[in-house]
Amino acid sequence: MPINLDTKKQIVAEVSSELSNTLCALVAKYDGLTVGDMTNLRIQARAKGVYVRVVRNTLARRAVLGTDFECLNEALTGPLVLMLSQEEPGAAARIVRDFSKKNDVLQVRAMALDGQLLGPEKLSSIASLPNKEESIVQFMAVSKAPVVQFVRTFAEPVSQLVRVLSAIADSKKAV
């Protein structure tokens, strides 16, 4: 179905504005997905803060020009769905990974993270990136470890003294 020029400009502007807030972009081939499957994919994506849009490749190429995701130009061929992770970098990859377990029709064509083009083989590594809460927990655990170790080291001589005195007291009671 033909789209008029104003609608095309709106689509390019919308995708460009979404790309400006994006951490990671994923392009996947969706041939063979039913309408119900695509609806489920969109619902899962919306819940995780992932923008999903099927865009004509020529419009998508125009939208990525001048962004960190310009490296996706070569991958934009054939019927593709564009998924943009806007809250956490691994969200789109996790959705596609989990969705592909049930439905192998959805195939990743390419991903872009920090201006670098990544192939479909990197899907599991991107999907395993921690979300914000997990990152905070990991950071707190790492930053807490030196303090805990210092306290243990500082308290150890006193603990040894108490154990020695307790052993001496036990030996005197035994005699």
JODA-V967858 format. One record per residue. N is the residue number from 0. RES is the residue in three letters. PSI is psi as a letter, one per 40 degrees, with the letter a starting at -180 (NA if undefined). D_CENTER is the distance of its C-alpha to the mean C-alpha in Angstrom with 1 decimal. Layout:
# JODA-V967858
[[N | RES | PSI | D_CENTER] [N | RES | PSI | D_CENTER]]
This chain:
# JODA-V967858
[[0 | MET | h | 34.5] [1 | PRO | i | 35.2] [2 | ILE | h | 33.4] [3 | ASN | i | 35.4] [4 | LEU | d | 34.6] [5 | ASP | d | 33.7] [6 | THR | d | 31.2] [7 | LYS | d | 29.6] [8 | LYS | d | 29.5] [9 | GLN | d | 27.9] [10 | ILE | d | 25.1] [11 | VAL | d | 24.5] [12 | ALA | d | 24.6] [13 | GLU | d | 22.2] [14 | VAL | d | 19.5] [15 | SER | d | 20.2] [16 | SER | d | 19.9] [17 | GLU | d | 16.5] [18 | LEU | d | 15.3] [19 | SER | d | 16.7] [20 | ASN | e | 14.2] [21 | THR | i | 11.1] [22 | LEU | d | 8.4] [23 | CYS | h | 7.3] [24 | ALA | i | 9.9] [25 | LEU | h | 10.5] [26 | VAL | h | 14.2] [27 | ALA | i | 15.6] [28 | LYS | h | 19.2] [29 | TYR | e | 20.3] [30 | ASP | h | 24.0] [31 | GLY | e | 25.5] [32 | LEU | h | 23.3] [33 | THR | i | 25.6] [34 | VAL | d | 25.5] [35 | GLY | d | 24.7] [36 | ASP | d | 21.7] [37 | MET | d | 20.4] [38 | THR | d | 21.1] [39 | ASN | d | 19.3] [40 | LEU | d | 16.2] [41 | ARG | d | 16.6] [42 | ILE | d | 17.3] [43 | GLN | d | 14.2] [44 | ALA | d | 12.1] [45 | ARG | d | 14.4] [46 | ALA | d | 14.0] [47 | LYS | e | 10.2] [48 | GLY | f | 10.9] [49 | VAL | h | 10.1] [50 | TYR | h | 13.2] [51 | VAL | h | 14.8] [52 | ARG | h | 18.0] [53 | VAL | h | 20.4] [54 | VAL | i | 22.1] [55 | ARG | i | 24.9] [56 | ASN | d | 24.0] [57 | THR | d | 26.6] [58 | LEU | d | 25.2] [59 | ALA | d | 21.6] [60 | ARG | d | 23.0] [61 | ARG | d | 24.9] [62 | ALA | d | 21.9] [63 | VAL | e | 19.8] [64 | LEU | h | 22.9] [65 | GLY | e | 22.8] [66 | THR | i | 19.0] [67 | ASP | e | 16.4] [68 | PHE | e | 15.6] [69 | GLU | d | 19.3] [70 | CYS | e | 18.5] [71 | LEU | e | 17.5] [72 | ASN | d | 21.3] [73 | GLU | d | 22.4] [74 | ALA | e | 20.0] [75 | LEU | g | 21.1] [76 | THR | i | 23.9] [77 | GLY | i | 24.8] [78 | PRO | h | 23.5] [79 | LEU | i | 19.8] [80 | VAL | h | 17.3] [81 | LEU | h | 15.0] [82 | MET | h | 11.7] [83 | LEU | h | 10.2] [84 | SER | h | 7.1] [85 | GLN | e | 9.3] [86 | GLU | d | 8.5] [87 | GLU | i | 5.1] [88 | PRO | d | 3.3] [89 | GLY | e | 0.8] [90 | ALA | d | 4.1] [91 | ALA | d | 6.4] [92 | ALA | d | 6.1] [93 | ARG | d | 6.8] [94 | ILE | d | 9.4] [95 | VAL | d | 10.9] [96 | ARG | d | 11.2] [97 | ASP | d | 12.8] [98 | PHE | d | 14.8] [99 | SER | d | 16.0] [100 | LYS | d | 17.5] [101 | LYS | d | 19.9] [102 | ASN | h | 20.3] [103 | ASP | e | 20.3] [104 | VAL | d | 21.3] [105 | LEU | h | 17.9] [106 | GLN | h | 17.2] [107 | VAL | h | 14.6] [108 | ARG | d | 16.6] [109 | ALA | i | 14.4] [110 | MET | i | 11.2] [111 | ALA | h | 11.4] [112 | LEU | h | 9.6] [113 | ASP | f | 12.2] [114 | GLY | e | 14.9] [115 | GLN | h | 14.6] [116 | LEU | h | 15.0] [117 | LEU | i | 13.3] [118 | GLY | i | 15.0] [119 | PRO | e | 14.2] [120 | GLU | e | 14.8] [121 | LYS | e | 11.6] [122 | LEU | d | 9.7] [123 | SER | d | 9.9] [124 | SER | d | 9.0] [125 | ILE | d | 5.7] [126 | ALA | d | 5.3] [127 | SER | e | 7.0] [128 | LEU | h | 5.2] [129 | PRO | i | 6.8] [130 | ASN | a | 6.7] [131 | LYS | d | 9.6] [132 | GLU | d | 12.3] [133 | GLU | d | 11.5] [134 | SER | d | 11.5] [135 | ILE | d | 14.7] [136 | VAL | d | 16.2] [137 | GLN | d | 15.7] [138 | PHE | d | 17.1] [139 | MET | d | 20.0] [140 | ALA | d | 20.8] [141 | VAL | d | 21.0] [142 | SER | d | 23.1] [143 | LYS | d | 25.3] [144 | ALA | d | 26.2] [145 | PRO | d | 28.7] [146 | VAL | d | 30.5] [147 | VAL | d | 30.9] [148 | GLN | d | 32.2] [149 | PHE | d | 34.6] [150 | VAL | d | 36.0] [151 | ARG | d | 36.6] [152 | THR | d | 38.3] [153 | PHE | d | 40.3] [154 | ALA | e | 41.4] [155 | GLU | d | 42.3] [156 | PRO | d | 45.8] [157 | VAL | d | 46.8] [158 | SER | d | 45.6] [159 | GLN | d | 47.6] [160 | LEU | d | 50.7] [161 | VAL | d | 50.5] [162 | ARG | d | 50.3] [163 | VAL | d | 53.2] [164 | LEU | d | 55.3] [165 | SER | d | 54.5] [166 | ALA | d | 55.6] [167 | ILE | d | 58.8] [168 | ALA | d | 59.5] [169 | ASP | d | 59.0] [170 | SER | d | 61.3] [171 | LYS | d | 64.0] [172 | LYS | d | 63.9] [173 | ALA | d | 64.3] [174 | VAL | NA | 67.5]]
